[in-house]
Amino acid sequence: MQRLALVFLMLGLLAGCAHYPANPELGQYDKHVGYRYGNLQPGPKNSDSLFVILTFSGGGTRAAALSYGVLEKLRDTHITWEGEDRSLLDEVDVISSVSGGSFTAAYYTLFRDQTFGHFPRDFLYRDIEGDLKGLLLKPANWLKLASPDYGRIDMAADFYAREIFAGKHYSDLLAQDQRPYLMINATDMSAGAQFTFVQETFDRLCSDLSGVSVARAVAASSNFPIAFTPLTVNNYPNRCGYRSPTWVANALRDVDINPPRRARALLHDSYTGEQVQDGQPIKQRPYLHLLDGGVSDNIGLRGPLRAILSNDPQWSILNKINNGEIRKLVVITVDARSQPDVNYDQRSSPPGTFTVLSTIATVPLDNYSQDTIELLRKEFANRRQARSSWEACGTLLQRNDCVTQEMPGTGPADTGLYDIYVGFSRVADAGERRKLFNYPTSFKLSREQVDTLRSVGGDLLESSPDFRALIGEM
């Protein structure tokens, strides 16, 4: 009995020792240090004047394969820009991703050209779902999972680090010193807001992103509720001398002028605990719990859209356009959303719990995604119209021989804008479209399904009107 008691005591101690790897504290805040856009240089064939943004949606292996097909097509698309031949993939500056798309985005950013030989083997063709289930059957993992500080998402992150991302950390991305800038997006569970794994976000936590594994960011981004436990990030507010950017104080006064901006400022201060709200200090948040990035933005477009509309982000595209740095802005949105056939509308009995939960977890996100895509389209249309109107006024002055009059300044920036959407709704054949919409949202697809998605991704990109216009001009 004593020996048995000793065994159980030891097992209990082992279980209690399991703990998620805490993100390290930041010794001293410096807005010029760490993994941020300004610290990454353009590659030998990357120019600032042609600015390309990719956004990869959620959707398990389906999303990863579709976005991989887009990368393949960009690699094979050769252009001439500023007198040099290059592939369009060389010109990619930013990749913003969610959930399944984060596997492709992170792998390519880490391993570059090796991606095209290894990613299908390391991820796309593997039964990742089966591998994860297998881990749950190992007694050693039972002990770890018995700990309150180690959940299923931590086990998944450890597996991704070993099997897919070679144990790489954000320090490795920073050491590459080269674009594209990787923005892996998760969701802050308490706020329901987007949480992006970049140093600009971790500044607010007084945490050093360089010490965080890329696999852990991908795990947070693909952390589908219920299937996994939330991923925990430590917060160390007011320990590193962090100073909030000017826009935060300005935004807090924009109660009626710009409510969304004020909401972002309040979220910012919920991390730092710097401000007082409604006469009370903001409650400290020593721990953040992260869910799948699709809960807040299932196509990863919100962050880039904010950079296009605002000069608040450190990597503001609006500033670059206004300063004349960007001549062509290309945004390629890869959307692997599903639209499965359902039959519950044929019965009087209500759908079951699993069906209801699945619908709640996906349908509102897809509707929100379409709204985001429309916001980008309207913004580009408004910019084109503003430039066209300014040029038309100038032509009218010249036609009427108003020699003493001239248009003020240089007018709105004359930037080429290309909004390229890659999604199953663009597939012409109804039967093929229906088949793709019904591919499962999981981490297991057949080799045939993966190869079909790769081909579809490239074909949809190539057939996009804006993509054809871009290539034709170059």
Secondary structure as UniProt FT lines:
FT   HELIX           2..17
FT   TURN            31..32
FT   HELIX           37..39
FT   TURN            44..45
FT   STRAND          50..56
FT   HELIX           60..76
FT   STRAND          78..81
FT   TURN            82..83
FT   STRAND          84..87
FT   HELIX           88..91
FT   STRAND          92..98
FT   HELIX           100..111
FT   HELIX           112..114
FT   HELIX           115..119
FT   HELIX           120..124
FT   HELIX           128..136
FT   HELIX           139..145
FT   TURN            148..149
FT   HELIX           152..163
FT   TURN            166..167
FT   HELIX           170..176
FT   STRAND          181..188
FT   TURN            189..192
FT   STRAND          193..197
FT   HELIX           199..204
FT   TURN            205..206
FT   HELIX           209..211
FT   HELIX           214..221
FT   TURN            226..227
FT   STRAND          231..234
FT   TURN            237..238
FT   HELIX           246..252
FT   TURN            255..257
FT   HELIX           259..272
FT   STRAND          276..277
FT   TURN            278..279
FT   STRAND          280..281
FT   STRAND          287..291
FT   HELIX           293..295
FT   TURN            298..299
FT   HELIX           302..309
FT   TURN            314..315
FT   HELIX           317..322
FT   TURN            323..324
FT   STRAND          328..335
FT   HELIX           344..346
FT   HELIX           353..399
FT   TURN            400..401
FT   TURN            403..404
FT   TURN            409..410
FT   STRAND          416..423
FT   HELIX           424..426
FT   HELIX           430..437
FT   HELIX           447..463
FT   HELIX           465..473
//
